[in-house]
């Protein structure tokens, strides 16, 4: 065999080995045909039993045509990440600054002069292992909080300014509506019941053929309440709805075990789950979140995102967090213990508090007799900041309070009583 041919073969093998585990997506990677039988999200396996289709069909059926045809930007780290890296116009002499509290001011272990891993595979592997249910890195998108994932899903699956819709279930997280407005997408609404339960029949009556995304916040914000998996599964398996069910689980680590919709992802490729490190993991400052779903949906998200959306510092802290589950579990346990104490003390304030709602999260929603807005503003001016939710559906005269440290909680309860006394005395 000629030497030149051998050299070409060796070069090709090196290129293949150097590529990351997640490759840029081509529209040909998704089958244009569907193996569906009775419902677009169902197919038959070899035993004849109907079950959700594999990852091959949901993205091709729902995504915008221009997104499916997109040739994603190919960054330098798609090809090589080790060696003498002279390919990305980085500053090889190192960073001008390091994090303020670095143990060694000259320790640049993160090699901050280099672009970060565009696919965050080591972090995805840890998340997949922790969440279980046969997840692999191909099931996980890593983004700037879960808000980036919300925006990407709308950009991928909804045509702006046309007939495509999302559906929300108020009262709920406000960013769904904001992202829809920014992307010029129509918003449908199927309110929760006054007890903050999902009205499944009404929701299925509200969706149309143009509804591409259906958002379920569980546990809800501001409702505190987790939605039963049976309700989510009922929507995902319904012939009345053929879009994606987006389950936002920012607070899932405060719920009882077995309540995460991640357990449904393998069975239902039309379910995607949003999670974050901002809440139970206590890492709101690093802005790191995840979308968990069918590989073809996740691949489209990787195609559309910015090339290096998660920075190296965030990645390092996130990886360390996923290796510190004992700390996570202790903090969750302490939070839940304090939640019960605050709930009990609020319920004892019968002259102020009308109702404290059940909570599956790290906050409480409670209703006062009157003056909720004044109460909130006056307490904030005095140094204890809660959140007025009285302008939300079913939340008249309601305030949302995050569970803090024991000292913070006591200060909140004391100021609540003294402020209420001040406001009602002034009224007389």
C-alpha positions as CSV (number, residue, x, y, z in Angstrom):
1,X,0.0,0.0,0.0
2,X,1.5,3.4,-0.9
3,X,2.8,5.5,2.0
4,X,0.5,8.4,1.1
5,X,-2.6,6.2,1.4
6,X,-1.4,4.9,4.8
7,X,-0.9,8.5,6.0
8,X,-4.4,9.5,5.0
9,X,-5.9,6.5,6.8
10,X,-4.0,7.3,10.0
11,X,-5.1,10.9,9.8
12,X,-8.7,9.9,9.5
13,X,-8.5,7.6,12.5
14,X,-7.0,10.4,14.6
15,X,-9.8,12.8,13.6
16,X,-12.4,10.3,14.7
17,X,-10.7,9.6,18.0
18,X,-10.4,13.4,18.7
19,X,-14.1,14.2,18.3
20,X,-16.3,14.6,21.4
21,X,-19.0,12.1,22.3
22,X,-21.8,14.4,21.0
23,X,-21.6,15.2,17.3
24,X,-23.2,18.0,15.4
25,X,-26.6,17.0,14.1
26,X,-27.7,16.7,10.5
27,X,-31.3,16.6,9.3
28,X,-30.6,13.2,7.8
29,X,-29.9,11.8,11.3
30,X,-33.6,11.9,12.1
31,X,-35.9,9.7,10.2
32,X,-38.5,11.5,8.1
33,X,-40.8,8.5,8.3
34,X,-42.8,7.5,11.3
35,X,-43.4,4.1,12.7
36,X,-46.5,5.1,14.5
37,X,-49.6,3.0,14.5
38,X,-52.6,4.4,16.4
39,X,-51.1,7.6,18.0
40,X,-48.2,9.6,16.8
41,X,-46.2,9.1,20.0
42,X,-46.9,5.3,20.1
43,X,-45.4,2.3,18.3
44,X,-45.5,-1.4,18.6
45,X,-42.5,-3.4,19.8
46,X,-41.9,-7.0,18.7
47,X,-44.2,-8.3,21.4
48,X,-47.1,-6.4,19.8
49,X,-47.5,-4.1,22.9
50,X,-48.0,-0.4,22.2
51,X,-45.4,1.9,23.7
52,X,-43.8,5.3,23.0
53,X,-41.7,5.6,19.9
54,X,-37.9,5.8,20.2
55,X,-36.0,9.1,19.7
56,X,-36.2,8.8,16.0
57,X,-39.5,10.5,15.3
58,X,-40.5,13.2,17.8
59,X,-38.0,15.9,16.8
60,X,-38.5,15.4,13.0
61,X,-42.2,15.6,13.4
62,X,-42.4,18.7,15.6
63,X,-39.4,20.9,14.9
64,X,-39.3,23.8,12.5
65,X,-38.0,22.8,9.1
66,X,-35.2,25.4,9.1
67,X,-34.0,24.0,12.4
68,X,-33.9,20.4,11.0
69,X,-31.9,21.7,8.1
70,X,-29.5,23.7,10.2
71,X,-25.8,23.0,9.8
72,X,-24.7,23.9,13.4
73,X,-21.6,26.0,13.9
74,X,-18.6,23.8,14.3
75,X,-16.2,25.1,16.9
76,X,-12.6,24.3,17.4
77,X,-13.2,22.0,20.3
78,X,-15.4,19.8,18.1
79,X,-12.2,18.5,16.5
80,X,-9.5,18.5,19.1
81,X,-9.3,19.3,22.9
82,X,-5.8,18.1,23.7
83,X,-2.3,18.8,22.3
84,X,-0.7,22.1,21.3
85,X,-3.8,24.0,20.7
86,X,-3.2,26.8,18.1
87,X,-6.6,26.5,16.4
88,X,-9.0,28.9,18.3
89,X,-7.1,32.2,18.5
90,X,-6.9,31.9,22.3
91,X,-4.3,33.7,24.5
92,X,-1.7,31.1,25.2
93,X,0.0,33.2,27.8
94,X,-2.9,32.7,30.2
95,X,-5.7,34.7,31.8
96,X,-5.4,38.2,33.1
97,X,-7.3,37.3,36.3
98,X,-8.3,34.3,38.3
99,X,-11.2,33.8,40.8
100,X,-10.8,36.1,43.8
101,X,-10.6,33.3,46.4
102,X,-8.2,31.0,44.4
103,X,-6.0,29.0,46.8
104,X,-3.0,30.0,44.8
105,X,-3.2,33.3,42.8
106,X,-1.1,31.6,40.1
107,X,-3.1,28.3,40.0
108,X,-4.8,28.2,36.7
109,X,-6.0,24.6,36.9
110,X,-9.1,25.5,34.8
111,X,-6.9,26.7,32.0
112,X,-9.2,29.7,31.6
113,X,-7.4,30.9,28.5
114,X,-8.9,27.9,26.7
115,X,-12.5,27.6,25.5
116,X,-14.6,25.1,27.7
117,X,-16.0,21.8,26.7
118,X,-18.9,22.6,24.4
119,X,-20.8,19.5,25.3
120,X,-20.0,19.1,29.1
121,X,-19.8,15.3,28.8
122,X,-18.2,14.7,32.2
123,X,-21.0,16.7,33.9
124,X,-23.7,14.9,31.9
125,X,-22.3,11.5,32.9
126,X,-22.6,12.5,36.6
127,X,-26.1,13.8,36.2
128,X,-27.2,10.7,34.3
129,X,-25.8,8.5,37.0
130,X,-27.4,10.4,39.8
131,X,-30.9,10.7,38.2
132,X,-30.9,7.1,37.0
133,X,-33.6,5.6,34.8
134,X,-31.1,4.5,32.1
135,X,-30.1,8.1,31.3
136,X,-27.0,8.7,29.2
137,X,-25.3,11.9,28.2
138,X,-27.3,11.9,25.0
139,X,-30.4,12.5,27.1
140,X,-29.1,15.6,28.7
141,X,-28.7,19.2,27.6
142,X,-26.6,21.6,29.9
143,X,-27.5,25.2,29.8
144,X,-27.4,28.6,31.5
145,X,-30.0,27.7,34.1
146,X,-33.2,26.1,32.9
147,X,-34.3,29.5,31.3
148,X,-31.9,28.8,28.4
149,X,-33.6,25.5,27.8
150,X,-37.1,27.1,27.9
151,X,-36.1,29.6,25.3
152,X,-34.4,27.0,23.1
153,X,-37.4,24.8,23.1
154,X,-39.6,27.6,21.8
155,X,-37.1,28.6,19.2
156,X,-36.7,25.0,17.9
157,X,-40.4,23.9,17.9
158,X,-42.5,27.0,17.5
159,X,-42.7,29.3,14.4
160,X,-42.6,32.9,15.5
161,X,-45.5,35.1,14.4
162,X,-47.4,32.2,12.9
163,X,-50.0,29.8,14.3
164,X,-47.8,27.7,16.7
165,X,-48.8,27.9,20.4
166,X,-47.6,27.0,23.8
167,X,-49.9,26.1,26.7
168,X,-49.3,27.2,30.3
169,X,-51.2,26.2,33.5
170,X,-51.4,29.3,35.7
171,X,-50.5,30.2,38.3
172,X,-47.1,29.2,37.1
173,X,-43.5,30.3,36.5
174,X,-43.6,33.7,34.6
175,X,-40.7,33.0,32.2
176,X,-42.8,30.7,30.0
177,X,-45.0,33.7,29.1
178,X,-42.0,36.1,28.8
179,X,-40.1,33.7,26.4
180,X,-43.2,33.2,24.3
181,X,-43.7,36.9,24.0
182,X,-40.1,37.5,23.0
183,X,-40.4,34.7,20.4
184,X,-43.8,36.0,19.2
185,X,-45.6,32.7,20.0
186,X,-49.3,32.5,20.9
187,X,-50.1,31.5,24.5
188,X,-52.9,29.2,25.5
189,X,-54.0,28.9,29.2
190,X,-55.5,26.0,31.1
191,X,-55.6,27.2,34.8
192,X,-55.0,24.9,37.7
193,X,-57.9,24.3,40.1
194,X,-58.2,26.5,43.2
195,X,-56.4,23.7,45.1
196,X,-53.5,23.9,42.5
197,X,-54.3,20.6,40.8
198,X,-53.9,20.0,37.1
199,X,-57.2,19.8,35.3
200,X,-56.3,17.1,32.9
201,X,-59.6,17.0,30.9
202,X,-59.7,20.8,30.5
203,X,-56.1,20.9,29.5
204,X,-56.6,18.3,26.8
205,X,-59.7,20.2,25.6
206,X,-57.7,23.4,25.4
207,X,-54.8,22.2,23.2
208,X,-55.0,22.4,19.4
209,X,-53.1,20.9,16.5
210,X,-50.8,24.0,16.7
211,X,-49.9,23.5,20.4
212,X,-46.2,22.5,20.3
213,X,-45.2,22.8,24.0
214,X,-47.3,22.2,27.1
215,X,-45.6,23.5,30.3
216,X,-46.2,21.8,33.7
217,X,-44.4,23.3,36.7
218,X,-43.9,20.6,39.3
219,X,-43.6,21.4,42.1
220,X,-45.3,24.6,41.0
221,X,-44.1,28.2,41.5
222,X,-45.9,29.8,43.3
223,X,-48.1,26.9,44.2
224,X,-45.5,24.7,46.0
225,X,-47.4,21.7,44.9
226,X,-46.1,18.7,42.9
227,X,-48.2,17.4,40.0
228,X,-48.8,13.6,40.2
229,X,-46.9,11.6,37.6
230,X,-50.2,9.9,36.6
231,X,-51.5,13.3,35.4
232,X,-48.4,14.0,33.4
233,X,-48.5,10.5,31.9
234,X,-52.2,10.9,31.0
235,X,-51.4,14.0,28.9
236,X,-48.3,12.5,27.3
237,X,-50.2,9.4,26.2
238,X,-53.3,11.2,25.0
239,X,-54.3,11.1,21.3
240,X,-55.6,14.7,21.8
241,X,-52.1,16.1,22.2
242,X,-49.1,15.4,19.9
243,X,-46.7,18.1,21.1
244,X,-44.0,18.0,23.8
245,X,-44.9,18.0,27.5
246,X,-42.3,20.1,29.3
247,X,-42.1,19.3,33.0
248,X,-40.2,22.0,35.0
249,X,-38.7,20.4,38.1
250,X,-36.6,23.2,39.5
251,X,-37.8,22.2,43.1
252,X,-37.9,18.4,42.6
253,X,-35.2,17.6,45.1
254,X,-37.5,18.8,47.9
255,X,-40.2,16.4,47.0
256,X,-40.8,12.8,48.2
257,X,-38.8,10.2,46.3
258,X,-40.2,8.9,43.1
259,X,-42.0,12.1,42.0
260,X,-39.6,13.1,39.1
261,X,-40.9,12.8,35.6
262,X,-37.4,11.7,34.6
263,X,-38.8,8.3,35.3
264,X,-41.1,8.7,32.3
265,X,-38.6,10.0,29.7
266,X,-37.5,6.5,28.5
267,X,-41.1,5.5,27.9
268,X,-42.4,8.8,26.5
269,X,-40.1,10.6,24.0
270,X,-42.6,13.5,24.0
271,X,-41.7,14.3,27.6
272,X,-38.8,16.6,28.4
273,X,-37.8,17.5,32.0
274,X,-36.1,20.8,33.1
275,X,-33.9,20.7,36.2
276,X,-31.5,23.2,37.8
277,X,-28.7,23.5,40.4
278,X,-30.1,26.8,41.6
279,X,-32.4,25.4,44.3
280,X,-31.6,22.3,46.3
281,X,-28.0,22.3,45.2
282,X,-27.7,26.0,46.4
283,X,-25.9,27.1,43.3
284,X,-28.1,29.9,41.8
285,X,-25.0,32.0,41.3
286,X,-23.4,29.7,38.7
287,X,-26.5,29.5,36.4
288,X,-26.5,25.9,35.5
289,X,-29.5,23.9,34.4
290,X,-30.5,20.8,32.5
291,X,-33.0,19.6,30.0
292,X,-33.5,15.8,30.0
293,X,-35.3,14.1,27.1
294,X,-35.2,12.0,24.0
295,X,-31.7,12.1,22.3
296,X,-33.0,13.7,19.1
297,X,-34.7,16.6,21.0
298,X,-31.5,17.1,23.0
299,X,-29.4,17.0,19.8
300,X,-31.4,19.8,18.3
301,X,-30.9,21.9,21.4
302,X,-27.1,21.3,21.2
303,X,-27.2,22.4,17.5
304,X,-29.0,25.7,18.3
305,X,-27.3,26.7,21.5
306,X,-24.2,29.0,21.5
307,X,-21.0,27.1,20.9
308,X,-19.6,27.5,24.5
309,X,-22.7,28.3,26.5
310,X,-21.5,26.9,29.8
311,X,-18.2,28.4,31.1
312,X,-15.4,26.4,32.7
313,X,-15.9,27.8,36.2
314,X,-19.6,26.9,36.2
315,X,-18.7,23.5,34.9
316,X,-16.1,22.8,37.6
317,X,-18.5,23.8,40.4
318,X,-21.3,21.8,38.9
319,X,-19.2,18.7,38.7
320,X,-18.1,19.1,42.3
321,X,-21.7,19.5,43.3
322,X,-22.7,16.3,41.6
323,X,-19.9,14.6,43.6
324,X,-21.2,16.1,46.9
325,X,-24.6,14.4,47.2
326,X,-24.2,13.9,51.0
327,X,-24.1,17.7,51.4
328,X,-27.1,18.1,49.1
329,X,-29.1,15.6,51.1
330,X,-28.2,17.2,54.5
331,X,-29.2,20.6,53.2
332,X,-32.5,19.3,51.9
333,X,-33.2,17.6,55.2
334,X,-32.5,20.8,57.2
335,X,-34.7,22.8,54.8
336,X,-37.6,20.5,55.2
337,X,-37.3,20.5,58.9
338,X,-37.3,24.3,59.0
339,X,-40.3,24.3,56.5
340,X,-42.3,22.3,59.0
341,X,-41.4,24.7,61.8
342,X,-42.3,27.8,59.9
343,X,-45.6,26.2,58.6
344,X,-46.6,25.3,62.1
345,X,-45.9,28.8,63.5
346,X,-47.7,30.5,60.6
347,X,-50.8,28.4,61.2
348,X,-50.7,29.4,64.8
349,X,-51.0,33.1,63.8
350,X,-54.8,32.8,63.3
351,X,-55.3,36.6,63.7
352,X,-53.1,37.1,60.6
353,X,-52.9,34.0,58.5
354,X,-56.0,32.5,56.8
355,X,-54.3,29.5,55.1
356,X,-50.9,27.9,54.7
357,X,-50.8,25.8,51.5
358,X,-49.2,22.3,51.5
359,X,-45.7,22.4,50.2
360,X,-43.5,20.1,48.2
361,X,-40.8,22.7,47.9
362,X,-38.4,24.9,49.8
363,X,-41.0,27.7,50.2
364,X,-44.4,28.3,51.6
365,X,-47.4,30.1,50.1
366,X,-49.7,31.6,52.7
367,X,-52.8,33.8,52.6
368,X,-53.3,36.6,55.1
369,X,-56.6,38.2,56.1
370,X,-55.9,41.5,54.3
371,X,-53.2,44.0,53.3
372,X,-50.9,41.4,51.8
373,X,-49.2,44.0,49.5
374,X,-48.7,46.5,52.3
375,X,-47.4,43.8,54.5
376,X,-44.9,42.6,51.9
377,X,-43.7,46.1,51.1
378,X,-43.3,47.3,54.7
379,X,-41.5,44.1,55.7
380,X,-39.1,44.5,52.8
381,X,-38.4,48.1,53.7
382,X,-37.5,46.8,57.2
383,X,-35.1,44.2,55.9
384,X,-37.0,40.9,55.4
385,X,-37.9,40.4,51.7
386,X,-40.6,37.9,50.8
387,X,-42.6,37.8,47.5
388,X,-46.1,39.2,47.0
389,X,-48.2,36.8,44.9
390,X,-51.6,38.4,45.3
391,X,-51.8,39.3,41.6
392,X,-51.6,35.6,40.5
393,X,-54.7,33.4,39.8
394,X,-56.1,31.8,42.9
395,X,-53.6,33.7,45.1
396,X,-55.6,36.6,46.4
397,X,-53.8,38.1,49.5
398,X,-51.0,35.6,49.2
399,X,-47.4,35.9,50.1
400,X,-44.6,33.5,49.2
401,X,-41.7,33.0,51.7
402,X,-38.6,31.0,51.0
403,X,-37.4,28.8,53.9
404,X,-34.2,30.3,55.3
405,X,-31.8,29.5,58.1
406,X,-33.4,29.2,61.6
407,X,-32.3,32.8,62.4
408,X,-33.8,34.2,59.2
409,X,-37.0,32.3,59.7
410,X,-37.4,33.7,63.3
411,X,-36.7,37.2,62.1
412,X,-39.4,36.8,59.4
413,X,-42.0,35.5,61.8
414,X,-41.3,38.2,64.4
415,X,-41.4,41.0,61.7
416,X,-44.6,39.6,60.2
417,X,-46.4,39.9,63.6
418,X,-45.0,43.3,64.4
419,X,-45.7,44.7,60.9
420,X,-49.3,43.3,61.0
421,X,-49.9,45.0,64.3
422,X,-48.5,48.3,63.0
423,X,-50.7,48.2,59.9
424,X,-53.9,47.3,61.7
425,X,-53.3,49.7,64.5
426,X,-52.7,52.6,62.0
427,X,-56.0,51.6,60.3
428,X,-57.9,52.1,63.6
